[in-house]
Amino acid sequence: MRLVTFTRHGKLQQELGALDASGAVLDLGAAEPLLRGQSMLDLAGASSALLAKARAAAAKAPVVPDAKLCAPIPRTPKNIFCVGKNYHEHAKEFAGSGFDGGAKDVVPPFPVVFSKPHTSIIANGEPILGHLDPTGGLDYEGELGVVIGAGGRGIAKADALRHVFGYTIINDVTARHLQKRHSQWILGKGLDSFCPMGPAILTADEAPDPTKLLVTTWVNGEQRQHAPVADLIFDIPTLIEAISAAITLEPGDIIATGTPAGVGIGFNPPVFLKSGDVVRIEITGIGVLENPVA
């Protein structure tokens, strides 16, 4: 099931929906009264029984003809956890790009974790505000986002996937010159609009083995990235264990797992995004996240 958050034309209230096979938005609250007024955070933290009701509702829910998609979780409980240099080939291209800030290890011995504030989140179709980066180093990073369901602290690798609610798509947009200027990456990666997310959350039961998912990114129709999640240096259970070791994960928290090779700084010379460009990211089963650069 692909779950979405949406609004109706002329209304601000966010509602819980699902996508059918054609991509139309289904009104889950109209088919199941228990879901009316619920948010994605509510569902992520709820019992499996409520998720089962959502699945049953999706089979009979009416289409919302005027629906506008929001980010699946427009405001996460905490900053989005992001993982840097987590694909072998990307770690190599980053190390050779001159933007790595003098890091000693090409492949990090432990997960490199930074964060993006919730104010960076935008929905599918909304513009990336490139003008907020005055240095002209705008780059893209297509990534699988892991959405936490049952929270906790000290989650063991063996139990980690049981704490996953589902998966979404993240574009870890980056101002490369700012990233290099500030050794801590949040000022290069946390700008407003620098976390496109969506279009949906694929529930975990639809992807029992997330390593089989495939990440592909295009810029203006040109394929730039293409890699299986199986190529992660630190897999999803390892990331959940590392982050939750002393930080409590909550329902709706998101971990952006890292990007494959093929980002703009991997070219010689680097190829940065400019106004009018369109970044399109597709991950198996989730759909397509597409955003223009303003």
CORLIN-V212740 format. One record per residue. N is the residue number from 1. RES is the residue in one letter. PHI is phi in whole degrees, -180 to 180 (999 if undefined). Layout:
N RES PHI
N RES PHI
This chain:
1 M 999
2 R -107
3 L -94
4 V -137
5 T -111
6 F -142
7 T -124
8 R -101
9 H -56
10 G 80
11 K -124
12 L -97
13 Q -64
14 Q -90
15 E -127
16 L -97
17 G -141
18 A -141
19 L -101
20 D -85
21 A -61
22 S -88
23 G 95
24 A -72
25 V -87
26 L -103
27 D -89
28 L -67
29 G -65
30 A -72
31 A -95
32 E -139
33 P -56
34 L -65
35 L -93
36 R -67
37 G 86
38 Q -84
39 S -109
40 M -64
41 L -63
42 D -61
43 L -70
44 A -61
45 G -95
46 A -87
47 S -73
48 S -63
49 A -65
50 L -69
51 L -64
52 A -65
53 K -66
54 A -64
55 R -65
56 A -67
57 A -65
58 A -63
59 A -74
60 K -132
61 A -72
62 P -76
63 V -77
64 V -98
65 P -68
66 D -109
67 A -70
68 K -120
69 L -72
70 C -100
71 A -60
72 P -54
73 I -125
74 P -63
75 R -139
76 T -76
77 P -59
78 K -133
79 N -52
80 I -70
81 F -79
82 C -124
83 V -117
84 G -96
85 K 51
86 N -115
87 Y -122
88 H -55
89 E -68
90 H -69
91 A -58
92 K -69
93 E -68
94 F -69
95 A -63
96 G -92
97 S -88
98 G 86
99 F -106
100 D -86
101 G 65
102 G 81
103 A -61
104 K -79
105 D -103
106 V -66
107 V -102
108 P -67
109 P -75
110 F -136
111 P -58
112 V -94
113 V -117
114 F -134
115 S -145
116 K -122
117 P -73
118 H -64
119 T -70
120 S -86
121 I -77
122 I -134
123 A -92
124 N -54
125 G 91
126 E -80
127 P -79
128 I -80
129 L -85
130 G -62
131 H -68
132 L -72
133 D -100
134 P -76
135 T -94
136 G 75
137 G -116
138 L -74
139 D -135
140 Y -118
141 E -151
142 G -75
143 E -145
144 L -83
145 G -103
146 V -99
147 V -102
148 I -78
149 G -103
150 A -66
151 G -83
152 G 154
153 R -121
154 G 70
155 I -77
156 A -79
157 K -53
158 A -63
159 D -104
160 A -61
161 L -66
162 R -72
163 H -98
164 V -95
165 F -82
166 G 177
167 Y -135
168 T -137
169 I -109
170 I -125
171 N -107
172 D -82
173 V -62
174 T -138
175 A -92
176 R -62
177 H -67
178 L -69
179 Q -60
180 K -72
181 R -66
182 H -105
183 S -57
184 Q -83
185 W -79
186 I -60
187 L -77
188 G -97
189 K -124
190 G -104
191 L -65
192 D -53
193 S 78
194 F -90
195 C -137
196 P -57
197 M -144
198 G 137
199 P -79
200 A -146
201 I -109
202 L -82
203 T -65
204 A -59
205 D -65
206 E -84
207 A -138
208 P -62
209 D -122
210 P -66
211 T -66
212 K -85
213 L -73
214 L -123
215 V -104
216 T -134
217 T -126
218 W -122
219 V -122
220 N 54
221 G 85
222 E -95
223 Q -68
224 R -115
225 Q -131
226 H -163
227 A -159
228 P -80
229 V -62
230 A -60
231 D -82
232 L -57
233 I -69
234 F -109
235 D -74
236 I -60
237 P -60
238 T -64
239 L -65
240 I -63
241 E -63
242 A -66
243 I -73
244 S -82
245 A -54
246 A -140
247 I -121
248 T -71
249 L -86
250 E -119
251 P -55
252 G 95
253 D -62
254 I -127
255 I -115
256 A -87
257 T -84
258 G 116
259 T -119
260 P -75
261 A -64
262 G 116
263 V -76
264 G -60
265 I -75
266 G -78
267 F -86
268 N -126
269 P -77
270 P -57
271 V -114
272 F -94
273 L -73
274 K -137
275 S -55
276 G 98
277 D -69
278 V -129
279 V -105
280 R -124
281 I -124
282 E -125
283 I -128
284 T -44
285 G 82
286 I -86
287 G 127
288 V -127
289 L -108
290 E -133
291 N -140
292 P -83
293 V -98
294 A -86
